[in-house]
């Protein structure tokens, strides 16, 4: 049914030259076969003022517990079981993890935290809506981790970049559209604890590169800020 619907949309776009607002380059590339009026957009409401300045971005202090952050729905397909399993092994640095969100997988998350003896390392805050409090969470953490099995173009990745977080995320969906691995963040394979641990080891062993990636990610965040997305929308209406 979904495939038939997508084909119908493609037919309408080709027939009537409809403007397409695409969430991610993989969707944009698909529709450029049918129309020239394709524009990449984001739906995150963060603004240019929310993007931290490069001058205020302090290097990660690896001598103290590194502050890890997850933001999103707490569901099985978000990869939280793999994240906790990865953190339960030998980590190359001391860490603390904040989980922001809620969902059906939360009881299992709490069970795994207890099973791994992480009660003093993992803080579960519950859902925090987008706004100053959530943006402050990004700014007060060092590394944002999104180990999802599948995604579209997750706005939390862009919000984390805007807040100055180093981004580690799975190579799925529209994530590679904004996370250029080795340049604006680090990508790893979904459902792989070993790959996740290698990503943690990489950032610990390439600290200068990490700071360069965080600064490069600020440029990506500015591109997707609300004001710049409005300009894209205006252009699409001309």
Backbone as CSV, one residue per row, in Angstrom:
resi,resn,N_x,N_y,N_z,CA_x,CA_y,CA_z,C_x,C_y,C_z
1,UNK,0.830,-1.204,0.000,0.000,0.000,0.000,0.869,1.262,0.000
2,UNK,1.906,1.249,0.850,2.789,2.417,0.927,3.491,2.650,-0.398
3,UNK,3.933,1.570,-1.040,4.623,1.699,-2.317,3.690,2.262,-3.387
4,UNK,2.450,1.800,-3.397,1.471,2.298,-4.366,1.200,3.789,-4.153
5,UNK,1.123,4.203,-2.879,0.896,5.618,-2.569,2.076,6.465,-3.049
6,UNK,3.299,5.981,-2.802,4.485,6.727,-3.226,4.516,6.875,-4.749
7,UNK,4.149,5.821,-5.459,4.127,5.891,-6.918,3.081,6.886,-7.408
8,UNK,1.959,6.959,-6.709,0.921,7.917,-7.077,1.408,9.339,-6.875
9,UNK,2.114,9.574,-5.786,2.670,10.906,-5.525,3.677,11.269,-6.614
10,UNK,4.532,10.329,-6.981,5.505,10.579,-8.042,4.802,10.952,-9.344
11,UNK,3.721,10.257,-9.665,2.966,10.524,-10.893,2.377,11.933,-10.864
12,UNK,1.819,12.331,-9.725,1.234,13.669,-9.604,2.297,14.750,-9.724
13,UNK,3.443,14.538,-9.117,4.538,15.508,-9.190,4.992,15.674,-10.631
14,UNK,5.169,14.539,-11.326,5.633,14.589,-12.712,4.603,15.239,-13.628
15,UNK,3.334,14.950,-13.406,2.276,15.447,-14.279,2.031,16.931,-14.102
16,UNK,2.063,17.408,-12.863,1.669,18.790,-12.584,2.837,19.698,-12.185
17,UNK,4.065,19.145,-12.143,5.220,19.960,-11.756,5.125,20.494,-10.348
18,UNK,4.592,19.687,-9.447,4.378,20.107,-8.055,5.715,20.318,-7.354
19,UNK,5.804,21.365,-6.555,6.995,21.614,-5.746,7.092,20.578,-4.638
20,UNK,8.298,20.061,-4.427,8.530,19.039,-3.408,9.444,19.605,-2.322
21,UNK,9.000,19.534,-1.074,9.817,19.886,0.079,10.288,18.571,0.690
22,UNK,11.578,18.292,0.588,12.112,16.970,0.929,12.860,16.988,2.250
23,UNK,12.513,16.049,3.119,13.238,15.856,4.374,14.385,14.882,4.118
24,UNK,15.532,15.410,3.727,16.696,14.560,3.473,16.987,14.437,1.990
25,UNK,18.285,14.288,1.669,18.700,14.252,0.271,18.262,12.985,-0.441
26,UNK,18.052,11.888,0.328,17.615,10.654,-0.336,16.220,10.825,-0.925
27,UNK,15.368,11.592,-0.249,14.043,11.885,-0.800,14.170,12.899,-1.929
28,UNK,15.014,13.905,-1.738,15.201,14.917,-2.777,15.699,14.283,-4.069
29,UNK,16.683,13.413,-3.964,17.239,12.764,-5.158,16.169,11.965,-5.895
30,UNK,15.304,11.340,-5.129,14.234,10.540,-5.736,13.306,11.397,-6.590
31,UNK,12.940,12.585,-6.077,11.948,13.394,-6.770,12.547,14.303,-7.832
32,UNK,13.874,14.462,-7.861,14.478,15.246,-8.942,14.315,14.547,-10.284
33,UNK,13.933,13.295,-10.267,13.630,12.594,-11.527,12.329,13.094,-12.142
34,UNK,11.490,13.751,-11.346,10.152,14.131,-11.801,9.933,15.636,-11.873
35,UNK,10.752,16.413,-11.157,10.590,17.862,-11.169,11.898,18.534,-10.762
36,UNK,12.090,19.751,-11.254,13.267,20.527,-10.849,13.008,21.289,-9.552
37,UNK,11.749,21.368,-9.161,11.381,22.166,-7.979,11.405,21.300,-6.716
38,UNK,12.618,20.938,-6.299,12.813,20.126,-5.103,13.689,20.913,-4.132
39,UNK,13.231,21.040,-2.881,13.956,21.829,-1.891,14.155,20.999,-0.628
40,UNK,15.388,20.984,-0.139,15.688,20.300,1.116,15.225,21.158,2.282
41,UNK,14.488,20.563,3.209,14.030,21.314,4.377,14.216,20.491,5.643
42,UNK,14.106,21.169,6.758,14.089,20.542,8.075,12.856,21.078,8.794
43,UNK,12.429,20.377,9.834,11.255,20.842,10.577,11.588,21.206,12.025
44,UNK,12.852,21.293,12.352,13.210,21.640,13.723,12.971,23.129,13.971
45,UNK,12.443,23.499,15.127,12.147,24.910,15.396,13.311,25.695,16.002
46,UNK,14.507,25.096,16.135,15.586,25.866,16.746,15.984,27.015,15.811
47,UNK,16.423,28.093,16.435,16.750,29.306,15.686,18.256,29.564,15.683
48,UNK,18.654,30.525,14.867,20.078,30.857,14.781,20.638,31.235,16.141
49,UNK,19.826,31.889,16.967,20.286,32.284,18.297,20.553,31.078,19.193
50,UNK,19.967,29.924,18.857,20.191,28.711,19.648,21.509,28.018,19.307
51,UNK,22.104,28.376,18.175,23.354,27.745,17.758,24.505,28.401,18.513
52,UNK,25.237,27.608,19.281,26.329,28.180,20.070,27.415,28.708,19.138
53,UNK,28.125,29.711,19.585,29.200,30.284,18.771,30.450,29.428,18.892
54,UNK,31.257,29.353,17.840,32.508,28.576,17.923,33.411,29.062,19.052
55,UNK,33.373,30.362,19.325,34.233,30.923,20.370,33.846,30.438,21.762
56,UNK,32.569,30.130,21.955,32.108,29.706,23.284,32.158,28.190,23.472
57,UNK,32.554,27.476,22.425,32.563,26.016,22.471,33.828,25.526,23.157
58,UNK,33.685,25.069,24.402,34.840,24.599,25.159,35.166,23.159,24.786
59,UNK,36.456,22.792,24.739,36.829,21.408,24.426,36.269,20.438,25.469
60,UNK,36.005,19.234,25.045,35.560,18.200,25.982,36.674,17.926,26.981
61,UNK,36.318,17.894,28.250,37.283,17.610,29.315,37.258,16.110,29.597
62,UNK,38.231,15.401,29.044,38.274,13.946,29.171,38.796,13.485,30.525
63,UNK,39.228,14.429,31.357,39.759,14.062,32.675,38.640,13.842,33.693
64,UNK,37.436,14.234,33.353,36.270,14.020,34.214,35.260,13.169,33.449
65,UNK,34.195,12.715,34.093,33.197,11.926,33.360,32.637,12.686,32.159
66,UNK,32.721,12.069,31.005,32.190,12.657,29.774,30.667,12.562,29.811
67,UNK,29.999,13.639,29.479,28.544,13.722,29.589,27.899,13.286,28.270
68,UNK,27.284,12.104,28.298,26.603,11.547,27.127,25.117,11.878,27.206
69,UNK,24.475,11.988,26.027,23.073,12.381,25.982,22.330,11.605,24.904
70,UNK,21.133,11.138,25.262,20.173,10.602,24.292,18.887,11.391,24.438
71,UNK,18.293,11.789,23.299,16.992,12.456,23.301,16.121,11.773,22.258
72,UNK,14.932,11.339,22.657,14.031,10.729,21.688,13.011,9.831,22.345
73,UNK,12.187,9.200,21.525,11.215,8.238,22.029,11.961,7.027,22.586
74,UNK,11.498,6.533,23.703,12.138,5.371,24.329,11.405,4.131,23.834
75,UNK,11.812,3.682,22.651,11.235,2.512,22.006,12.359,1.561,21.631
76,UNK,12.013,0.306,21.367,13.030,-0.703,21.100,13.865,-0.350,19.875
77,UNK,13.248,0.286,18.860,13.985,0.580,17.631,14.922,1.772,17.746
78,UNK,14.985,2.383,18.903,15.933,3.478,19.119,17.324,2.982,19.522
79,UNK,17.471,1.665,19.723,18.793,1.107,19.981,19.324,1.309,21.383
80,UNK,18.441,1.578,22.331,18.906,1.847,23.695,19.455,0.594,24.369
81,UNK,18.954,-0.579,23.994,19.507,-1.820,24.557,20.966,-1.964,24.142
82,UNK,21.261,-1.658,22.880,22.647,-1.735,22.401,23.510,-0.651,23.048
83,UNK,22.943,0.536,23.226,23.703,1.611,23.870,24.109,1.221,25.279
84,UNK,23.169,0.713,26.056,23.488,0.332,27.436,24.441,-0.848,27.477
85,UNK,24.278,-1.793,26.541,25.209,-2.928,26.483,26.617,-2.450,26.156
86,UNK,26.710,-1.497,25.233,28.026,-0.969,24.885,28.693,-0.260,26.039
87,UNK,27.907,0.511,26.778,28.462,1.239,27.921,28.816,0.316,29.078
88,UNK,28.235,-0.874,29.082,28.500,-1.802,30.185,29.866,-2.470,30.077
89,UNK,30.489,-2.390,28.896,31.801,-3.011,28.703,32.922,-2.072,29.125
90,UNK,34.115,-2.413,28.717,35.287,-1.586,29.028,35.262,-0.341,28.152
91,UNK,34.992,0.791,28.757,34.947,2.055,28.033,36.298,2.756,28.139
92,UNK,36.691,3.475,27.086,37.999,4.157,27.111,37.993,5.448,27.920
93,UNK,36.843,5.816,28.488,36.756,7.018,29.313,35.615,6.851,30.310
94,UNK,35.689,7.609,31.394,34.598,7.614,32.364,33.444,8.420,31.773
95,UNK,32.225,8.097,32.149,31.065,8.711,31.507,29.872,8.785,32.441
96,UNK,28.927,9.648,32.074,27.596,9.706,32.665,26.614,9.899,31.511
97,UNK,25.473,9.224,31.580,24.489,9.268,30.497,23.177,9.864,30.987
98,UNK,22.634,10.809,30.219,21.303,11.352,30.462,20.370,10.866,29.358
99,UNK,19.265,10.238,29.751,18.244,9.788,28.802,17.034,10.713,28.916
100,UNK,16.739,11.429,27.836,15.594,12.339,27.812,14.545,11.768,26.868
101,UNK,13.380,11.470,27.397,12.308,10.916,26.585,11.489,9.925,27.383
102,UNK,10.489,9.364,26.732,9.642,8.373,27.383,9.039,7.480,26.299
103,UNK,8.541,6.326,26.713,7.949,5.416,25.755,7.796,4.031,26.328
104,UNK,7.299,3.128,25.502,6.961,1.779,25.953,8.173,0.964,26.385
105,UNK,9.364,1.348,25.917,10.573,0.573,26.232,11.210,1.007,27.550
106,UNK,10.629,2.006,28.205,11.244,2.531,29.421,11.397,1.489,30.526
107,UNK,10.404,0.624,30.796,10.614,-0.403,31.834,11.822,-1.287,31.547
108,UNK,12.036,-1.629,30.279,13.194,-2.453,29.923,14.492,-1.669,30.096
109,UNK,14.463,-0.390,29.767,15.641,0.458,29.983,16.017,0.479,31.464
110,UNK,15.038,0.667,32.318,15.308,0.699,33.756,15.821,-0.662,34.244
111,UNK,15.278,-1.728,33.675,15.745,-3.065,34.057,17.194,-3.263,33.654
112,UNK,17.550,-2.831,32.442,18.929,-2.991,31.965,19.898,-2.127,32.781
113,UNK,19.468,-0.926,33.132,20.310,-0.063,33.968,20.624,-0.767,35.279
114,UNK,19.617,-1.412,35.879,19.842,-2.155,37.110,20.695,-3.391,36.885
115,UNK,20.436,-4.109,35.801,21.199,-5.323,35.501,22.684,-5.028,35.342
116,UNK,22.996,-3.905,34.688,24.395,-3.546,34.447,25.007,-2.765,35.612
117,UNK,24.217,-2.488,36.640,24.739,-1.741,37.781,25.107,-0.310,37.449
118,UNK,24.273,0.334,36.633,24.569,1.692,36.166,23.743,2.773,36.864
119,UNK,23.112,2.423,37.972,22.196,3.376,38.595,22.854,4.719,38.915
120,UNK,24.146,4.705,39.226,24.839,5.946,39.568,25.423,6.647,38.350
121,UNK,25.236,6.036,37.144,25.805,6.610,35.928,24.750,7.073,34.933
122,UNK,23.521,6.581,35.072,22.466,6.887,34.106,21.356,7.681,34.788
123,UNK,21.025,8.829,34.227,19.915,9.654,34.718,18.790,9.641,33.686
124,UNK,17.605,9.262,34.119,16.430,9.255,33.246,15.558,10.438,33.637
125,UNK,15.404,11.402,32.717,14.690,12.635,33.061,13.226,12.607,32.645
126,UNK,12.857,11.708,31.726,11.524,11.788,31.144,11.515,12.766,29.980
127,UNK,10.333,13.009,29.443,10.191,13.860,28.269,10.408,15.327,28.611
128,UNK,11.192,16.020,27.771,11.358,17.469,27.864,10.981,18.048,26.506
129,UNK,9.939,18.880,26.431,9.541,19.440,25.131,10.589,20.391,24.600
130,UNK,10.549,20.605,23.260,11.497,21.542,22.688,11.303,22.922,23.301
131,UNK,12.423,23.554,23.610,12.407,24.878,24.208,13.735,25.144,24.879
132,UNK,13.836,26.224,25.650,15.104,26.590,26.288,15.674,25.493,27.182
133,UNK,14.811,24.767,27.917,15.311,23.716,28.809,15.983,22.597,28.022
134,UNK,15.379,22.211,26.904,15.980,21.144,26.099,17.267,21.628,25.442
135,UNK,17.275,22.822,24.902,18.497,23.334,24.284,19.623,23.461,25.300
136,UNK,19.282,23.778,26.548,20.307,23.837,27.591,20.879,22.450,27.868
137,UNK,20.054,21.424,27.756,20.557,20.055,27.937,21.608,19.733,26.878
138,UNK,21.360,20.112,25.650,22.362,19.881,24.604,23.653,20.632,24.935
139,UNK,23.517,21.877,25.342,24.706,22.695,25.612,25.506,22.184,26.797
140,UNK,24.852,21.500,27.724,25.545,21.044,28.933,26.096,19.622,28.806
141,UNK,25.959,19.013,27.632,26.507,17.674,27.419,27.600,17.706,26.359
142,UNK,28.389,16.640,26.324,29.540,16.578,25.420,29.257,15.792,24.141
143,UNK,28.642,14.621,24.289,28.431,13.714,23.159,26.971,13.303,23.107
144,UNK,26.366,13.485,21.940,24.999,13.050,21.699,25.041,11.717,20.955
145,UNK,24.296,10.724,21.451,24.303,9.396,20.841,22.892,9.036,20.388
146,UNK,22.764,8.673,19.105,21.477,8.231,18.567,21.699,6.883,17.867
147,UNK,21.441,5.771,18.564,21.728,4.442,18.016,20.533,3.770,17.338
148,UNK,19.679,4.556,16.673,18.431,4.060,16.100,18.651,3.000,15.020
149,UNK,17.659,2.125,14.884,17.665,1.135,13.806,17.237,1.776,12.486
150,UNK,16.354,2.762,12.549,15.874,3.450,11.350,15.467,4.864,11.749
151,UNK,15.528,5.775,10.796,15.162,7.168,11.039,14.766,7.812,9.722
152,UNK,14.113,8.960,9.810,13.943,9.832,8.669,15.100,10.829,8.715
153,UNK,14.783,12.082,8.991,15.807,13.089,9.268,15.557,13.568,10.689
154,UNK,16.171,12.929,11.687,15.851,13.235,13.086,16.288,14.639,13.481
155,UNK,15.341,15.422,13.948,15.631,16.805,14.314,16.546,16.893,15.529
156,UNK,16.516,15.859,16.369,17.371,15.898,17.567,18.855,15.940,17.196
157,UNK,19.222,15.360,16.059,20.623,15.418,15.624,21.023,16.857,15.335
158,UNK,20.169,17.580,14.618,20.463,18.977,14.300,20.453,19.846,15.555
159,UNK,19.525,19.566,16.456,19.473,20.313,17.713,20.734,20.072,18.539
160,UNK,21.209,18.816,18.551,22.436,18.501,19.282,23.627,19.232,18.678
161,UNK,23.686,19.262,17.351,24.765,20.004,16.688,24.709,21.478,17.071
162,UNK,23.491,22.041,17.063,23.329,23.456,17.418,23.826,23.721,18.836
163,UNK,23.639,22.740,19.730,24.073,22.895,21.114,25.541,22.602,21.340
164,UNK,26.257,22.218,20.272,27.696,21.990,20.399,28.086,20.581,20.754
165,UNK,27.140,19.636,20.743,27.466,18.241,21.060,28.218,17.577,19.909
166,UNK,29.145,16.715,20.255,29.710,15.786,19.289,28.645,14.728,19.023
167,UNK,28.357,14.421,17.754,27.273,13.506,17.410,27.809,12.150,16.981
168,UNK,27.316,11.101,17.653,27.533,9.716,17.233,26.156,9.166,16.874
169,UNK,25.986,8.672,15.663,24.667,8.214,15.233,24.809,7.080,14.238
170,UNK,23.745,6.304,14.104,23.759,5.193,13.171,23.609,5.692,11.729
171,UNK,24.163,4.900,10.833,24.189,5.243,9.412,22.893,4.780,8.753
172,UNK,21.785,5.431,9.110,20.470,5.018,8.608,19.664,6.242,8.177
173,UNK,18.698,5.995,7.257,17.759,7.025,6.853,18.432,8.302,6.395
174,UNK,17.937,9.431,6.901,18.470,10.724,6.511,19.614,11.215,7.369
175,UNK,20.066,10.410,8.324,21.156,10.859,9.202,22.423,11.201,8.416
176,UNK,22.850,10.362,7.440,24.058,10.721,6.688,23.927,12.013,5.885
177,UNK,22.698,12.519,5.695,22.527,13.796,5.014,23.107,14.951,5.824
178,UNK,23.133,14.814,7.136,23.632,15.903,7.985,24.894,15.514,8.752
179,UNK,25.105,14.215,8.946,26.307,13.757,9.643,27.259,13.157,8.617
180,UNK,28.259,13.934,8.249,29.321,13.465,7.352,30.389,12.844,8.238
181,UNK,30.436,11.511,8.255,31.277,10.820,9.223,32.748,11.216,9.085
182,UNK,33.313,11.636,10.205,34.685,12.102,10.219,34.821,13.594,10.007
183,UNK,33.698,14.256,9.651,33.743,15.701,9.411,32.759,16.486,10.293
184,UNK,31.539,15.981,10.448,30.575,16.662,11.316,30.043,15.731,12.403
185,UNK,30.587,14.533,12.496,30.165,13.551,13.492,30.724,12.200,13.117
186,UNK,30.275,11.176,13.810,30.744,9.812,13.531,29.538,8.901,13.372
187,UNK,29.507,8.140,12.289,28.440,7.187,12.025,28.894,5.771,12.351
188,UNK,27.935,4.940,12.763,28.234,3.532,13.019,27.026,2.695,12.614
189,UNK,27.236,1.406,12.436,26.175,0.518,11.967,25.142,0.292,13.064
190,UNK,23.848,0.220,12.701,22.814,-0.037,13.709,22.879,-1.465,14.235
191,UNK,22.371,-1.654,15.435,22.244,-2.959,16.075,23.590,-3.614,16.376
192,UNK,24.676,-2.855,16.335,26.005,-3.418,16.565,26.654,-2.786,17.788
193,UNK,26.740,-3.562,18.848,27.408,-3.090,20.060,28.882,-2.849,19.791
194,UNK,29.506,-3.742,19.007,30.928,-3.593,18.697,31.205,-2.303,17.937
195,UNK,30.350,-1.988,16.956,30.533,-0.752,16.188,30.380,0.472,17.087
196,UNK,29.434,0.426,17.992,29.230,1.534,18.909,30.450,1.724,19.798
197,UNK,30.984,0.623,20.306,32.176,0.736,21.141,33.363,1.279,20.352
198,UNK,33.472,0.890,19.082,34.557,1.426,18.251,34.382,2.928,18.039
199,UNK,33.125,3.364,17.930,32.875,4.797,17.780,33.303,5.559,19.036
200,UNK,33.003,5.010,20.196,33.433,5.631,21.448,34.965,5.673,21.526
201,UNK,35.615,4.587,21.134,37.083,4.546,21.160,37.667,5.564,20.188
202,UNK,37.021,5.694,19.027,37.525,6.635,18.020,37.532,8.063,18.552
203,UNK,36.405,8.494,19.135,36.352,9.886,19.590,37.322,10.125,20.745
204,UNK,37.520,9.104,21.564,38.466,9.265,22.675,39.910,9.383,22.179
205,UNK,40.208,8.674,21.100,41.579,8.642,20.578,41.857,9.695,19.515
206,UNK,40.842,10.453,19.126,41.010,11.493,18.107,40.399,12.798,18.622
207,UNK,40.946,13.294,19.696,40.326,14.412,20.394,40.414,15.726,19.620
208,UNK,41.507,15.946,18.918,41.614,17.151,18.099,40.585,17.116,16.977
209,UNK,40.455,15.949,16.329,39.471,15.801,15.257,38.044,16.007,15.780
210,UNK,37.796,15.558,17.004,36.475,15.729,17.609,36.127,17.210,17.712
211,UNK,37.063,18.016,18.158,36.784,19.452,18.291,36.548,20.088,16.926
212,UNK,37.284,19.640,15.916,37.052,20.150,14.559,35.661,19.755,14.054
213,UNK,35.252,18.519,14.354,33.933,18.056,13.924,32.825,18.844,14.603
214,UNK,32.985,19.127,15.879,31.963,19.888,16.590,31.795,21.277,15.973
215,UNK,32.908,21.906,15.588,32.832,23.232,14.978,32.222,23.165,13.581
216,UNK,32.574,22.135,12.831,31.979,21.975,11.499,30.486,21.719,11.599
217,UNK,30.073,20.993,12.630,28.649,20.691,12.820,27.845,21.953,13.109
218,UNK,28.472,22.962,13.709,27.762,24.220,13.960,27.332,24.871,12.648
219,UNK,28.155,24.735,11.605,27.808,25.293,10.302,26.586,24.570,9.722
220,UNK,26.522,23.249,9.912,25.366,22.486,9.452,24.121,22.935,10.198
221,UNK,24.256,23.109,11.510,23.110,23.532,12.316,22.590,24.890,11.862
222,UNK,23.481,25.796,11.560,23.050,27.123,11.101,22.262,27.004,9.793
223,UNK,22.700,26.126,8.923,22.006,25.926,7.646,20.557,25.487,7.867
224,UNK,20.336,24.659,8.898,19.008,24.108,9.141,18.213,24.889,10.186
225,UNK,18.747,26.005,10.659,18.019,26.814,11.639,16.726,27.357,11.034
226,UNK,15.790,27.664,11.890,14.436,28.057,11.478,14.442,29.187,10.454
227,UNK,15.238,30.233,10.713,15.228,31.384,9.812,15.665,30.995,8.399
228,UNK,16.689,30.143,8.303,17.160,29.726,6.984,16.180,28.779,6.305
229,UNK,15.469,27.980,7.086,14.448,27.118,6.506,13.273,27.936,5.958
230,UNK,12.952,29.025,6.616,11.905,29.917,6.125,12.289,30.473,4.760
231,UNK,13.567,30.833,4.595,14.022,31.337,3.292,13.874,30.285,2.207
232,UNK,14.131,29.021,2.549,13.938,27.934,1.585,12.465,27.813,1.208
233,UNK,11.609,27.910,2.209,10.171,27.834,1.948,9.702,28.990,1.060
234,UNK,10.219,30.181,1.314,9.867,31.331,0.475,10.275,31.094,-0.966
235,UNK,11.488,30.570,-1.140,11.972,30.301,-2.479,11.104,29.289,-3.209
236,UNK,10.611,28.293,-2.419,9.802,27.245,-3.043,8.441,27.763,-3.512
237,UNK,8.021,28.906,-2.995,6.717,29.460,-3.349,6.773,30.452,-4.503
238,UNK,7.996,30.782,-4.900,8.152,31.753,-6.001,7.793,31.091,-7.338
